[in-house]
Amino acid sequence: MRKFKMITALFLCVGILCVFCSCQTPAGRTAGQVLDDGTITTKVKAKLFDDPVVSGFSISVKTFQGEVTLTGGVNSKKTKDKAGQLARGTAGVRKVHNLIKIK
């Protein structure tokens, strides 16, 4: 009887572990993938804020599966191009969609 309870408890623990390990978002992404995108977004924003040309305040950064989308408005094409270049140079970025508008 005791052995039966131990085996049942073991299977229950394994089952619960499997459920938690396979959790995904509605888009089918794991928590690790979402966290990776958040890290990429933070790194890109930091680069934009640190750059004297871009100064990142008017640029929004969104990341999904390693693809970064830049939106917002800047004063020149040079600033727009520099923002795209900084995003492309960030570790983990697979592709950049530079949708920044020039005012």
Residue pairs with C-beta under 8 A, 6 or more apart in sequence:
23 30
23 31
24 30
25 31
25 34
29 65
33 65
36 66
36 92
37 63
37 64
37 65
37 66
38 63
39 92
40 63
40 66
40 68
40 90
40 91
40 92
40 93
41 61
41 62
41 63
41 68
43 90
43 91
43 92
44 61
44 63
44 68
44 86
44 87
44 90
44 93
45 56
45 61
47 56
47 86
47 87
47 89
47 90
48 54
48 55
48 56
48 59
48 61
48 83
48 86
48 87
49 55
49 56
49 57
51 82
51 86
53 78
53 79
53 82
54 74
54 79
54 82
54 83
54 86
56 83
58 72
58 73
58 74
59 70
59 71
59 72
59 74
59 83
59 100
60 70
60 71
60 72
61 68
61 69
61 70
61 87
62 68
62 69
62 71
63 69
63 93
65 94
66 92
66 93
66 94
66 95
67 93
67 94
67 95
67 96
67 97
68 87
68 90
68 93
68 95
68 96
68 97
69 96
69 97
69 99
70 83
70 84
70 87
70 96
70 97
70 98
70 99
70 100
71 99
71 100
72 100
72 101
73 100
73 101
73 102
73 103
74 80
74 83
74 100
74 101
74 102
74 103
75 102
75 103
76 102
77 102
79 100
80 98
80 100
80 102
81 98
83 98
83 100
84 96
84 98
84 100
87 93
87 96
87 98
88 96
